[in-house]
Amino acid sequence: MKKPLKILLAVTAVNFGVFGFLFFSIGGSAVGGRTENGRCYLRNKSEYTEVSRGTFLYSYCHTLLTAALFLST
């Protein structure tokens, strides 16, 4: 296996671990969440957790990045 692929796999694995830890720490993901009346909610299964807009945007971007890295490996 070539070195760039090994690096990509390592970055993907670390990012996936960070994503999983943060998913449970902050209460879910923005991709399944919603915004309503200026409030932002993350979703984990059928439960919603209210978070700040910054946390919501971070969660959304990190979820998309995680999916893109996973698909690229």
PEWOMO-V771084 format. One record per run of one state. SS is the DSSP state (2 for helix, 1 for strand, 0 for the rest). FROM is the first residue (numbers start at 1). TO is the last residue. If there is no record, write none. Layout:
# PEWOMO-V771084
ss->SS from->FROM to->TO
ss->SS from->FROM to->TO
This chain:
# PEWOMO-V771084
ss->0 from->1 to->2
ss->2 from->3 to->26
ss->0 from->27 to->28
ss->1 from->29 to->36
ss->0 from->37 to->38
ss->1 from->39 to->44
ss->0 from->45 to->46
ss->1 from->47 to->51
ss->0 from->52 to->52
ss->2 from->53 to->72
ss->0 from->73 to->73
